[in-house]
Amino acid sequence: MNKQVIVYTTNDCIECTMVKKVLSEEGISFETRNISVNPEYQEEVEKYGFLGVPVTVVENRAVKGFTNELKDLIELAKS
């Protein structure tokens, strides 16, 4: 069963769009939290130690951006 996945995003963020596209292609469902809409989401991002987005979270493990670490997080979400 897939684990809960959260993607923190903002409007007009190309990197955010790429992260969401890859997750969708991998068949991973995720919750999108737009920091432009809800300032509390920005606070959540900062608690993970990041200032910007995209931030992808699986089981309290957070990765910023569209990086190789995201691949590891995708595997964690699938397990």
C-alpha positions in Angstrom: 0.0 0.0 0.0 1.3 3.4 -0.9 2.3 5.7 2.0 0.9 9.3 2.4 2.8 11.7 0.1 2.6 15.5 0.4 3.9 17.9 -2.3 4.3 21.5 -1.2 4.0 23.7 -4.2 3.2 27.2 -5.4 1.6 28.8 -8.4 3.6 28.8 -11.7 6.4 26.6 -10.3 7.9 24.5 -13.2 9.9 22.3 -10.8 6.7 21.6 -8.8 4.9 20.6 -11.9 7.7 18.2 -12.8 7.6 16.6 -9.4 3.8 16.1 -9.6 4.1 14.7 -13.1 6.7 12.1 -12.1 4.7 11.0 -9.0 1.6 10.6 -11.2 3.5 8.7 -13.8 4.8 6.4 -11.1 1.2 5.8 -9.9 1.7 7.5 -6.6 -1.2 9.5 -5.2 -0.3 12.6 -3.3 -1.8 15.6 -1.6 -0.9 19.0 -2.9 -0.4 21.8 -0.4 -0.1 25.2 -2.1 1.9 27.7 0.0 0.4 30.6 -2.0 -3.1 29.7 -0.8 -2.4 28.8 2.8 0.5 30.5 4.8 0.4 27.6 7.3 1.8 25.4 4.6 4.9 27.6 4.3 5.4 27.2 8.1 5.2 23.4 7.6 7.9 23.6 4.8 10.1 25.6 7.1 9.8 23.0 9.9 11.4 20.6 7.4 14.3 23.0 7.1 13.4 24.5 3.7 12.4 27.9 2.6 11.3 27.2 -1.0 9.3 24.6 -2.9 8.8 22.0 -4.2 9.1 19.9 -1.1 8.0 16.3 -1.2 7.3 14.5 2.1 6.9 10.8 2.7 6.9 9.5 6.3 8.4 12.6 7.8 11.3 12.4 5.2 11.4 15.6 3.1 13.2 16.3 -0.1 13.4 19.7 -1.8 13.4 20.0 -5.6 13.5 17.6 -8.5 16.7 15.7 -7.5 18.1 12.2 -7.3 16.9 12.2 -3.7 13.4 12.4 -5.1 13.9 8.9 -6.7 14.7 7.4 -3.3 11.6 9.1 -1.9 9.5 7.6 -4.7 10.8 4.1 -3.9 9.9 4.7 -0.2 6.4 5.8 -1.1 6.0 2.6 -3.2 7.2 0.2 -0.5 
